[in-house]
Amino acid sequence: LKRSNIPTCPAALRRRPVSTMAGKSQELIQQLLQAEKQAEEIISNAKKNRLTKLRQAKEKAEEDLKEFREKEEAKFQKEMGAKATADPAEALKASTKNEVDAVQRDYTTNKARTIQYVVSKVLEVSIALTDTQKQALSTGAV
């Protein structure tokens, strides 16, 4: 209501019929009640929408978690199945065979050089006497 529409003097109030003022007040009260009802409906709808979105988010998260668990479980079962069927003795046997083969290859590769080295050292005889040997002979220690 604008202030200019409201009469301020008592004489002016007497000139207006009371029923018109009461009707106007009732109309304004009804508008307020209707606005309150609309506000409550808006709040109620917002709460419902919020709960719906929360439920949807929870369902999506549970679905993603379920998929993740299934993938990880399948991966785990695959790895465990491979380990369960593997024989540790067979793995050790294969490893040992590989190491023996490596030693055999080293032997074959270095055999000729080693023989040559030993033979050269055996055949390399020095004919000259060292100073220590000469001194031992001159003193008669030998």
The 8 nearest C-alpha neighbors of each residue, nearest first, counted from 0:
[[1, 2, 4, 5, 3, 27, 23, 24],
 [0, 2, 3, 4, 5, 6, 7, 23],
 [1, 3, 5, 4, 0, 6, 7, 8],
 [2, 4, 1, 5, 6, 0, 7, 8],
 [5, 3, 2, 1, 6, 0, 7, 11],
 [4, 6, 2, 3, 7, 1, 0, 12],
 [7, 5, 11, 8, 12, 4, 3, 9],
 [8, 6, 5, 9, 11, 12, 10, 3],
 [7, 9, 11, 10, 6, 12, 13, 5],
 [10, 8, 12, 11, 13, 7, 6, 14],
 [11, 9, 13, 12, 8, 14, 7, 6],
 [12, 10, 14, 13, 9, 8, 6, 15],
 [13, 11, 9, 10, 14, 15, 6, 8],
 [14, 12, 10, 11, 15, 9, 16, 17],
 [13, 15, 11, 12, 16, 10, 9, 17],
 [16, 14, 13, 12, 17, 11, 19, 20],
 [15, 17, 18, 19, 14, 20, 13, 12],
 [18, 16, 20, 19, 21, 15, 13, 12],
 [17, 19, 21, 20, 16, 22, 23, 15],
 [20, 18, 22, 21, 17, 16, 23, 15],
 [19, 21, 23, 17, 22, 18, 24, 16],
 [22, 20, 18, 24, 23, 19, 25, 17],
 [23, 21, 19, 25, 20, 24, 18, 26],
 [22, 24, 26, 20, 21, 25, 19, 27],
 [25, 23, 21, 27, 26, 22, 28, 20],
 [24, 26, 28, 22, 27, 23, 21, 29],
 [25, 27, 23, 29, 24, 28, 22, 30],
 [28, 26, 30, 24, 29, 25, 31, 23],
 [27, 29, 25, 31, 30, 26, 24, 32],
 [28, 30, 32, 26, 27, 31, 33, 25],
 [31, 29, 27, 33, 28, 32, 34, 26],
 [30, 32, 34, 28, 29, 33, 35, 27],
 [33, 31, 35, 29, 34, 30, 36, 28],
 [32, 34, 36, 30, 35, 31, 29, 37],
 [35, 33, 31, 37, 36, 32, 30, 38],
 [36, 34, 32, 38, 33, 37, 31, 39],
 [35, 37, 33, 39, 34, 38, 32, 40],
 [38, 36, 40, 34, 39, 35, 41, 33],
 [39, 37, 35, 41, 40, 36, 34, 42],
 [38, 40, 42, 36, 37, 41, 43, 35],
 [41, 39, 43, 37, 38, 42, 44, 36],
 [42, 40, 38, 44, 43, 39, 45, 37],
 [43, 41, 45, 39, 40, 44, 46, 38],
 [42, 44, 40, 46, 41, 45, 39, 47],
 [45, 43, 47, 41, 46, 42, 40, 48],
 [44, 46, 42, 48, 43, 47, 49, 41],
 [47, 45, 49, 43, 44, 48, 50, 42],
 [48, 46, 44, 50, 49, 45, 51, 43],
 [49, 47, 51, 45, 46, 50, 44, 52],
 [48, 50, 46, 52, 51, 47, 45, 53],
 [49, 51, 53, 47, 52, 48, 54, 46],
 [50, 52, 48, 54, 49, 53, 47, 55],
 [53, 51, 55, 49, 54, 50, 56, 48],
 [54, 52, 50, 56, 55, 51, 57, 49],
 [55, 53, 57, 51, 52, 56, 58, 50],
 [54, 56, 52, 58, 57, 53, 59, 51],
 [55, 57, 53, 59, 54, 58, 52, 60],
 [56, 58, 54, 60, 55, 59, 53, 61],
 [59, 57, 55, 61, 60, 56, 62, 54],
 [60, 58, 62, 56, 57, 61, 55, 63],
 [59, 61, 57, 63, 62, 58, 64, 56],
 [62, 60, 64, 58, 59, 63, 65, 57],
 [61, 63, 59, 65, 60, 64, 58, 66],
 [64, 62, 60, 66, 65, 61, 59, 67],
 [63, 65, 61, 67, 62, 66, 60, 68],
 [64, 66, 62, 68, 63, 67, 61, 69],
 [67, 65, 69, 63, 64, 68, 70, 62],
 [68, 66, 64, 70, 69, 65, 71, 63],
 [67, 69, 65, 71, 70, 66, 72, 64],
 [68, 70, 72, 66, 67, 71, 73, 65],
 [71, 69, 67, 73, 68, 72, 74, 66],
 [70, 72, 74, 68, 73, 69, 75, 67],
 [71, 73, 75, 69, 74, 70, 68, 76],
 [74, 72, 76, 70, 75, 71, 69, 77],
 [73, 75, 71, 77, 72, 76, 70, 78],
 [76, 74, 72, 78, 77, 73, 71, 79],
 [75, 77, 79, 73, 78, 74, 80, 72],
 [76, 78, 80, 74, 75, 79, 73, 81],
 [79, 77, 75, 81, 80, 76, 74, 82],
 [80, 78, 76, 82, 81, 77, 83, 75],
 [79, 81, 83, 77, 78, 82, 76, 84],
 [82, 80, 78, 79, 84, 83, 85, 77],
 [83, 81, 79, 85, 80, 84, 78, 86],
 [84, 82, 80, 81, 85, 79, 86, 78],
 [83, 85, 81, 82, 80, 86, 79, 87],
 [86, 84, 82, 83, 81, 87, 90, 89],
 [85, 87, 89, 88, 84, 90, 83, 82],
 [88, 86, 90, 89, 91, 85, 92, 82],
 [89, 87, 91, 90, 86, 92, 93, 85],
 [88, 90, 92, 86, 87, 91, 93, 85],
 [91, 89, 87, 93, 88, 92, 94, 86],
 [92, 90, 88, 94, 89, 93, 95, 87],
 [91, 93, 89, 95, 90, 94, 88, 96],
 [94, 92, 96, 90, 91, 95, 89, 97],
 [95, 93, 91, 97, 96, 92, 90, 98],
 [94, 96, 92, 98, 97, 93, 91, 99],
 [95, 97, 93, 99, 94, 98, 100, 92],
 [98, 96, 100, 94, 95, 99, 101, 93],
 [97, 99, 101, 95, 100, 96, 102, 94],
 [100, 98, 96, 102, 101, 97, 103, 95],
 [99, 101, 103, 97, 98, 102, 96, 104],
 [102, 100, 98, 104, 99, 103, 97, 105],
 [103, 101, 105, 99, 104, 100, 106, 98],
 [102, 104, 100, 106, 101, 105, 107, 99],
 [105, 103, 101, 107, 106, 102, 108, 100],
 [104, 106, 102, 108, 103, 107, 109, 101],
 [107, 105, 103, 109, 104, 108, 110, 102],
 [108, 106, 104, 110, 105, 109, 103, 111],
 [107, 109, 105, 106, 110, 104, 111, 112],
 [108, 110, 106, 112, 107, 111, 105, 113],
 [111, 109, 113, 107, 106, 112, 108, 114],
 [110, 112, 114, 113, 109, 115, 108, 107],
 [113, 111, 115, 109, 114, 110, 116, 108],
 [112, 114, 116, 110, 115, 111, 109, 117],
 [115, 113, 117, 111, 116, 112, 118, 110],
 [114, 116, 112, 118, 113, 117, 119, 111],
 [115, 117, 113, 119, 114, 118, 112, 120],
 [118, 116, 120, 114, 119, 115, 121, 113],
 [119, 117, 121, 115, 120, 116, 122, 114],
 [120, 118, 116, 122, 117, 121, 123, 115],
 [119, 121, 123, 117, 118, 122, 116, 124],
 [122, 120, 118, 119, 123, 117, 124, 116],
 [123, 121, 119, 120, 124, 118, 117, 125],
 [124, 122, 120, 121, 119, 125, 118, 126],
 [125, 123, 122, 126, 121, 120, 127, 119],
 [124, 126, 127, 123, 128, 122, 129, 120],
 [127, 125, 124, 128, 123, 129, 122, 132],
 [126, 128, 125, 129, 124, 130, 132, 133],
 [129, 127, 132, 133, 130, 126, 125, 131],
 [128, 130, 132, 131, 133, 127, 134, 125],
 [129, 131, 133, 132, 134, 128, 135, 127],
 [132, 130, 134, 129, 133, 135, 128, 136],
 [131, 133, 135, 129, 130, 134, 128, 136],
 [134, 132, 130, 136, 131, 135, 137, 129],
 [133, 135, 137, 131, 136, 132, 130, 138],
 [136, 134, 132, 140, 138, 133, 137, 141],
 [135, 137, 139, 133, 134, 138, 141, 140],
 [138, 136, 134, 139, 135, 133, 140, 132],
 [139, 137, 135, 136, 140, 134, 141, 133],
 [138, 140, 136, 141, 137, 135, 134, 133],
 [141, 139, 135, 138, 136, 137, 134, 132],
 [140, 139, 136, 135, 138, 137, 132, 134]]
